[in-house]
């Protein structure tokens, strides 16, 4: 530890700390443009000049490491004069167009000029003009005249994300930030450069000219789109959300967002947003729909009793709403049938659930079934952050295709689809056969042996097994598809003394929060609900924020279930798929419209504040629950409000005891005809979520991915093409493109692609390519 | 990519301990063959030296003697430094622009001549100085200016 004095105050910091960070710890603000803790020192902008006693000249605080006994002055006439000089240089060619700049009012160039700069420039020469609205992609423009060339954006993309899409072009005063070959940048993380830009150069196109910072309201929020639940700050003006920014949590999170989270905020205002109540296909008044649904509830309870009513909760609800729904079901309706609508069958015991801190300490990270870049992009960035700190990080992808990518190189085990759990059990049995539980799992697998696509030897399997046992900090990211994986993970945990943390990358985003609110999320409950509905035992269904047809793994069964229910009521932001199956559709309120708590994949509870009013007739679910209770002449009191936080456990949900290891059966391999493909579902954050017009240009045109060999066999060229598919349960057509990470015989398709529903054929189904004419005739 | 570039890349790499040091000589050698560096060429060079494409692009854009657009067979640089400015480089440039019917920074439509500005060429004794395909000519007077366009050039 090093002791030094900054502005007459002593502080002790670790060796290697930069003066700027030591000052920040004391709460002393040193101006910075180019420096960012995540990127490290550069010393390009020179604004952070400070005076260090016994040093002849001013030094930059961001590149000067602390030294024992150092005495630093961050203010004073010499420092202020130095900063004034730097600002004069930075402003020589700056257009000084703050009055029309989006950043005006929240710009560090403006703030520091106000604080340190001179009132007028001495430079009389004409200014150099550059491009003022050069689009670097669909979402971002750069005003090159306002850029101070701090290089934060270039370094973030190149060094931090590892996707080198920005560069400095030219020399001297003519230098500009530009994209590679002037092509639009397509990284998932492009929007972060807007937050990183300390001046008004990189600007959000959807937010451009929408507001001045002093007209805005801001609310702390949490991104609702995937289980990472990044912390965000939501900006609204006149009742509309107009911007989402990352909200860093010092010491915990850098505040990066993916473009889905940053730009997908307009779902409240898209044309499809439900603004009215609909009864039997007709718009009706809110009062009428409430009365009618109340009478349906009353009649159903009288005729069939409480258990004939079911509740299905989807991904849009807060924990508080889930709690209200559960209490309404218990106390007012008297039914135990509350299920969570979901796409995957697995469950992760809370005791195994790790946190993002585990990623920061990991020496081995294993992706199970899914590439986190697709499903939970910011987790990929956290893995990349760890890889930058620890280049020896071992990354292992285990799935039906190569899950690794060049930004975090790793070792890929490419298996037959759906065999991850069996393969992991098999691997453990090779290296830990003396353990009775592992021995039992090994026996249950019988003569199972994995088939690798791409060469992998038994030797490498053993090495993998030893890595899993010997890793000092093991983190597994699991897609939740195969329910048997739970047992393998429990068994692996039982073998290890060091940390074994699992992070569930599957949704719905707030499922852990629903669990905390008293709604069991296990897939069996959903399955039991669907079965009972088909048998005619459910007479009234409240589907709240859910879309069974979209989520449930078997579309035909979901249809049959909904069709068999007398009355189906949907509360949500949008019409569910095949709205004719619903008797009432009423407009709900969602993220940014209700205060609430969301639990992320760590089991961490985070509060999201409301910042706008629900539009049209849409109302929070508690309003509807209250009025239905009223229709039954029952009281439903929600005060005092439920507090989801446990004051002993803090913001993480308290862990419970681990369950027993169940059995892991030998996977059955379906017969494959020549030229058949196996469908492999994956979560893709750009697909299957809430609609967004802003994101439209980024929704993949070719969401399906196949190998080059299959593509050339099926006549799919560049950039992609449409493929008809026939499975046992029907036909769909899919837009596909080539991905070299996909092995032959596999077609990877995201869940919830509009018009190409994976659940029509089934995840893991064997399908064959058919002509598009055949599909259109279905 | 031309087949010989791979050999050139090997030769350039052999001269230096690190691949990025070999970048400048390789770019020069390829430019002397191609006359300019297209985006495809930049990508090829990045692949040959295993460097990131944006790095090569940044370097190529940094130096004004790497041409990112096609240039003429005869490249005329007119020095804009202080001594040359005092000795009439502006008039010289205007004269050449008028003669060629193009603006500074452009190439004649027939692809023969490119007219470019240069920062101080460090030949103040020859002010106003010009370069024809990098060979110094100066001092250029109104009478001798036309010889820049007609005189024999070595490439």
Boltz contact constraints between the chains, C-beta under 6 A:
constraints:
  - contact:
      token1: [A, 164]
      token2: [B, 52]
      max_distance: 6.0
  - contact:
      token1: [A, 164]
      token2: [B, 54]
      max_distance: 6.0
  - contact:
      token1: [A, 167]
      token2: [B, 54]
      max_distance: 6.0
  - contact:
      token1: [A, 167]
      token2: [B, 57]
      max_distance: 6.0
  - contact:
      token1: [A, 167]
      token2: [B, 58]
      max_distance: 6.0
  - contact:
      token1: [A, 168]
      token2: [B, 58]
      max_distance: 6.0
  - contact:
      token1: [A, 169]
      token2: [B, 61]
      max_distance: 6.0
  - contact:
      token1: [A, 170]
      token2: [B, 61]
      max_distance: 6.0
  - contact:
      token1: [A, 171]
      token2: [B, 62]
      max_distance: 6.0
  - contact:
      token1: [A, 180]
      token2: [B, 53]
      max_distance: 6.0
  - contact:
      token1: [A, 180]
      token2: [B, 54]
      max_distance: 6.0
  - contact:
      token1: [A, 181]
      token2: [B, 39]
      max_distance: 6.0
